[in-house]
Amino acid sequence: MTVLWVAVALVVAGFAGWPVTALVFRLARTIDDRADAVKAAGEARRAEEDPSADVTVDAPSAASPGGPGRGAGTAADPVPGDASAPGAQAVDSELTAPPGRPGVGNPAAGPLPAGQRILRGGAIIGVLERLGVCLAILAGQPVAIAYIVAIKGLGRFAELKETPVAAERFIIGTLTSMLWAAGTAAAVKVLFLH
């Protein structure tokens, strides 16, 4: 009967932990998205309230009615915020930037190249990690968990050092997996394996 409960604990810890980890990743992304939206709204509000943001300089044009800087400009003069102007790309509702130039404030921003994946093999490593943590607790050897974390950290060190997103994802995934496996093993050990 003990073997059966150990097998059940391993299956639940190892394979049912994946949906739990995916759920925690989704929750973390939702929290990050909300925080980004609040930050963007705060910046937009500050920009609206900032009197220096209202200052604009129009290029002097002899053809504009009312003198230089006062008129609507000519067809050759790009209007700020007009993404259809030649050589302009909309950055936000008021600014334009030449094509190929990144937005202001985050010059290196951009998605990862299409072929580059973050933390490849993470699902398989996660299953193995949860199985190892569960076995360590069921065997009464919690020190083995330190070896599991050390091996996983050393194997991912170069990737974690290069990419902050990977480091964040690594921490969230590792903690979720370990807590799930430890909780499952502890519950089975206390309830069924006195």
DRENDREN-856658 format. One line per 2 residues: number of its first residue (from 1); their letters; for each residue x, y, z negated of C-alpha. Coordinates in Angstrom, 2 decimals. Each point is the difference from the previous one (the first is absolute). Example, Ala and Ser with C-alpha at 12.3 -4.5 7.8 and 13.67 -1.06 7.14 Angstrom:
<pts>
1) as) 12.30 -4.50 -7.80  1.37 3.44 0.66
</pts>
This chain:
<pts>
1) mt) 0.00 0.00 0.00  2.93 2.34 -0.70
3) vl) 1.27 -0.46 3.56  -3.41 0.98 1.35
5) wv) -0.08 3.23 -2.00  3.55 0.86 1.01
7) av) -0.93 -0.58 3.66  -3.12 2.17 -0.36
9) al) 2.05 2.74 -1.66  2.57 -0.09 2.81
11) vv) -2.64 0.15 2.74  -1.89 2.85 -1.67
13) ag) 3.16 1.94 -0.86  1.75 -0.56 3.31
15) fa) -2.76 0.26 2.55  -2.81 1.95 -1.66
17) gw) 2.52 2.70 -0.89  0.30 1.16 3.60
19) pv) -3.52 1.52 0.19  0.54 1.62 -3.40
21) ta) 3.25 1.56 1.18  -1.64 1.18 3.24
23) lv) -2.79 1.59 -2.04  2.50 1.83 -2.19
25) fr) 1.83 1.26 3.12  -3.30 1.29 1.39
27) la) -0.80 1.68 -3.33  3.45 1.62 -0.09
29) rt) -0.45 1.30 3.55  -3.43 1.42 -0.87
31) id) 1.45 1.79 -3.02  2.87 1.37 2.11
33) dr) -2.38 1.16 2.73  -2.19 1.81 -2.53
35) ad) 3.04 1.64 -1.58  1.20 1.12 3.45
37) av) -3.45 1.43 0.81  -0.09 1.95 -3.28
39) ka) 3.50 1.31 0.65  -0.91 1.07 3.57
41) ag) -3.17 1.72 -1.23  2.00 1.84 -2.67
43) ea) 2.56 1.15 2.56  -2.75 1.13 2.37
45) rr) -1.69 1.95 -2.80  3.30 1.66 -0.97
47) ae) 0.63 0.88 3.64  -3.47 1.60 0.22
49) ed) 0.57 2.03 -3.15  3.54 1.05 0.96
51) ps) -0.11 3.56 1.38  3.26 -0.49 1.89
53) ad) -1.64 -2.76 2.04  -2.24 2.61 1.68
55) vt) 2.92 1.82 1.57  0.37 -0.81 3.68
57) vd) 2.22 1.52 2.61  -1.29 0.10 3.55
59) ap) 2.40 0.42 2.88  -0.28 3.51 1.43
61) sa) -1.81 -0.02 3.30  -0.52 2.91 2.33
63) as) -3.22 -1.52 1.38  -1.70 -0.36 -3.37
65) pg) -2.67 2.57 -0.78  0.61 2.12 -3.09
67) gp) 3.79 -0.09 0.26  2.68 -2.49 -0.97
69) gr) -0.97 -2.57 -2.59  -3.67 1.09 -0.09
71) ga) -1.65 -1.74 2.91  -0.86 -3.55 0.88
73) gt) 3.05 -0.30 2.23  0.24 -1.17 3.55
75) aa) -0.49 -3.45 1.40  3.77 -0.48 -0.08
77) dp) 0.20 0.75 -3.75  -0.64 -3.10 -2.11
79) vp) -2.56 0.55 -2.71  0.99 -1.37 -3.42
81) gd) -1.86 -3.23 -0.68  -0.71 -0.57 3.71
83) as) 1.21 -3.51 0.69  -0.80 0.43 3.68
85) ap) 2.65 2.70 0.43  2.85 -1.11 2.27
87) ga) 2.76 -1.74 -1.94  -1.95 0.01 -3.28
89) qa) -1.12 -2.81 -2.22  -2.51 0.45 -2.84
91) vd) 1.61 -0.52 -3.39  -2.99 1.14 -2.02
93) se) -2.86 2.44 0.49  2.23 3.09 0.10
95) lt) 3.51 -1.02 1.03  1.47 -1.28 3.22
97) ap) 3.28 -1.70 0.64  1.78 -0.87 3.22
99) pg) -0.42 -3.60 1.17  2.49 -2.40 -1.50
101) rp) 0.58 2.13 -3.07  -1.22 -1.51 -3.27
103) gv) -2.45 1.84 -2.23  1.27 2.57 -2.47
105) gn) 0.84 -1.26 -3.46  0.70 -3.61 0.92
107) pa) 2.49 -0.06 2.87  0.83 -3.70 -0.29
109) ag) -3.58 -1.18 -0.44  -1.37 -2.52 2.37
111) pl) -1.20 -3.55 0.10  2.39 -2.88 -0.02
113) pa) 0.98 -1.34 3.39  -2.52 -2.55 1.28
115) gq) 2.37 -2.96 -0.39  1.14 0.81 -3.56
117) ri) -1.87 -1.68 -2.84  0.44 0.69 -3.68
119) lr) 0.87 -2.91 -2.30  -0.28 -2.83 2.52
121) gg) -0.85 -3.38 -1.49  -1.59 1.57 -3.05
123) ai) -3.03 -2.32 -0.05  2.14 -3.15 -0.12
125) ig) 2.39 1.49 -2.52  -2.98 1.05 -2.12
127) vl) -1.43 -3.52 -0.05  3.38 -1.43 -0.99
129) er) 0.45 2.67 -2.66  -3.42 -0.72 -1.53
131) lg) 0.66 -3.75 0.03  3.36 0.55 -1.70
133) vc) -1.43 2.30 -2.67  -2.86 -2.41 -0.70
135) la) 2.35 -2.97 -0.27  2.38 1.93 -2.26
137) il) -2.79 0.85 -2.43  -1.57 -3.47 0.07
139) ag) 3.43 -1.55 -0.61  0.64 2.36 -2.92
141) qp) 2.96 1.65 1.76  -0.96 3.69 0.43
143) va) 3.68 0.89 0.48  -0.29 -1.52 3.48
145) ia) -2.23 2.96 0.96  3.07 2.25 -0.23
147) yi) 1.78 -2.21 2.54  -2.98 0.18 2.35
149) va) -0.11 3.81 -0.19  3.79 0.24 0.43
151) ik) 0.02 -2.22 3.09  -2.90 1.91 1.53
153) gl) 1.57 3.40 -0.76  3.41 -0.96 1.37
155) gr) -1.54 -1.41 3.15  -1.90 3.25 0.65
157) fa) 2.63 2.47 -1.25  1.13 1.38 3.37
159) el) -3.55 0.50 1.25  -1.11 1.59 -3.27
161) ke) 2.94 2.38 0.04  -0.84 1.22 3.53
163) tp) -3.77 0.38 -0.24  -1.83 1.61 -2.95
165) va) -3.31 -1.40 1.28  1.47 -3.50 -0.15
167) ae) 1.23 0.56 -3.55  -3.46 1.13 -1.13
169) rf) -1.66 -2.94 1.72  2.57 -2.38 -1.51
171) ii) -0.69 1.22 -3.54  -3.78 -0.14 0.38
173) gt) 0.08 -3.46 1.57  2.49 -1.45 -2.46
175) lt) -1.82 1.25 -3.08  -3.39 -1.10 1.29
177) sm) 1.28 -3.47 0.94  1.79 -0.50 -3.28
179) lw) -2.93 1.17 -2.11  -2.41 -2.25 1.92
181) aa) 2.26 -3.04 -0.30  0.83 0.62 -3.64
183) gt) -3.66 0.55 -0.88  -1.08 -3.15 1.81
185) aa) 2.73 -2.11 -1.61  -0.68 1.40 -3.46
187) av) -3.75 -0.60 0.32  0.48 -3.61 1.13
189) kv) 2.62 -0.63 -2.69  -2.15 1.43 -2.80
191) lf) -3.34 -1.44 1.13  0.96 -3.42 1.37
193) lh) 3.59 -0.92 -0.95  0.22 0.38 -3.78
</pts>
